[in-house]
Amino acid sequence: MGGGSSDDETTTTSSDTTSGMDDSETTTEATEATTTEETMDFQNGEINFNVSPSVAQEKLQAQYQPIKEYLQNEFDTSASLKLANNYSAVIQALGAGTSDMAETGPFAAALGSEAGKSEIALQRKGYGSWEYKSIIVAADEVDVSNFDEMKTYVQNNDTTIAFADRLSASGCLFPLYDLKQAGIGVGSLPEGGGGDASFTPNFSSHTGAYETLKNGQADFAGFGGFVPGLQDDFDKHATIINEHTGLPRAPIVVSPQLTEEEKEALTQAFIDAPNKIYLGKNGEEGGGDDLWFNDVRKVDVEKYQPVIDAAKDLGVGTDYFK
């Protein structure tokens, strides 16, 4: 992503913009520009940016403050940050028009797009890649190292499996998809209470799923492959059973209630933004409040087709949001 162009590339003089025009042409162009600005009120005169529950409440303001300030300066309007209770709440807010733009997971974004409640605008890059992985792990005291052993364990024990949010691609969708492919009964999950599954599900967040496992409250857990990197003692508490690689990293989405001009303006603003928006409130790389991503590129829902296919395999459709 990188910064914008230099001043000498973007600055124009009045003679540059009016050369060859008569007064009426100049007046018409100015009127059109003013009209465009006036129509970009972002539904309520403020840019509302929604953040998914993958972000810890105590880190929200510090991590996203530069984005909030950048949007305010870029559009000369106020902006707000809102932390959602879950991924579904993010999509519902976009669909209702109470949120203009949001960061969310691939699964939620893909379903939201299919349901007409959100539109995928950007893909994020983090840890040097546009892709990431989902993992399934066993608790240290559970003597299981592969799916065959896990299947036998689940058949012979009252088993609890911890997941992230129900609409998390790496923390729920793909763990369930891989369990199903391995012959472990997932029932109607991720919908419902899991009574028809061969195990008891426990839903929280990526870090929450790991902590549930670590604290002895789950036999297995599924979450994004980025979580172990945040845990210094991961190997002491978990054994990796499966890795599902090649998942498209999480997108940034916009509300379908916005005008096309507003959608494009917000999307382009992120593409043109300076790198400092990723460095957190202290503005220094490695300062402890950096965002996990450091670049974006323009994409659409086709980038997330593998996620949609996995959802369909599990019987999850747009009625999830009804």
Salt bridges, closest charged atoms under 4 A:
GLU103 OE1 - ARG124 NH1 2.87
GLU119 OE2 - LYS263 NZ 2.89
ASP178 OD1 - HIS244 ND1 2.97
ASP233 OD2 - LYS214 NZ 3.26
ASP233 OD2 - HIS237 NE2 3.27
GLU243 OE2 - LYS133 NZ 3.26
GLU260 OE2 - LYS263 NZ 2.92
GLU264 OE1 - LYS298 NZ 3.02
ASP313 OD2 - LYS180 NZ 3.47
